[in-house]
Amino acid sequence: MSRQLRLLAQATARSRIVRAAWMLVLATSWAIPASAEPVRLTAGAISLDSEGGLYWGVHGKGFEAAKDFAELLWASTGLDTGCFAEGGCANDELFSFSTATFENVPLGQGRALVDGTTFDRVEFSGSWSFISPGARLPTSDDLYGVISAPFSFTGTLSGAWDGRNLFNVSLVGSGLAHVLIARTGPGGWQIDEAAVVQYVFTEPANPVPEPASMFLVGTGIAGLVAARRKQIRTDLTNRDAADRRQRTSGSELG
């Protein structure tokens, strides 16, 4: 093949690659503009696990988004858990569940469905704010408990892929926040080691369910409470058995 033909073939191949690349860019980098009306979240939850990890998945009309299970700490977003983050809460102390991000922050990677278009490997960012009147910590001598309170939510969520903006949405919502707590001593509480702080979104027309009944069943907290009770009974049984063995051993030596 002559030098001229080789150059022509190379140029043609390069142009095809360039056109294909631009078609891919045009197909994946277009952005869905933000709607004039915010999306009302009617299902899903935003959760902090016992290790401080942030996990979330939310749903509204024409909109769904969920973070994958890669690690992302609440502390990196500005969200916090008040006195729980400071080492513990005192009896009768007010825990408000109110918190907010450091303005616009990274919110993990995951998947989104916006107006019928599905996006994978989305890099999420946004700003969230939770407002809640809160609830007071128990004054009982129980070893564990549950505190719950209603909350309202406002925020934004943006999605990007490979540095290109895909969508921007405004969000609003409301629901019930809760956390399972454990005793630290006679006058204090901390987040239970098996628990999460969770904001659960509900339909606006739905009445707020009783924290100690169907809400706990619906969110799995009832299971955590039952497991905790079982563990406490096991610990007490083992402790009593050890005390009996020690007393028996002591009497035999005597």
Summary of the structure (lengths in Angstrom):
residues: 254
radius of gyration: 26.2
end to end distance: 106.3
largest distance: 108.2
contacts: 734
relative contact order: 0.15
helix: 28%
strand: 42%
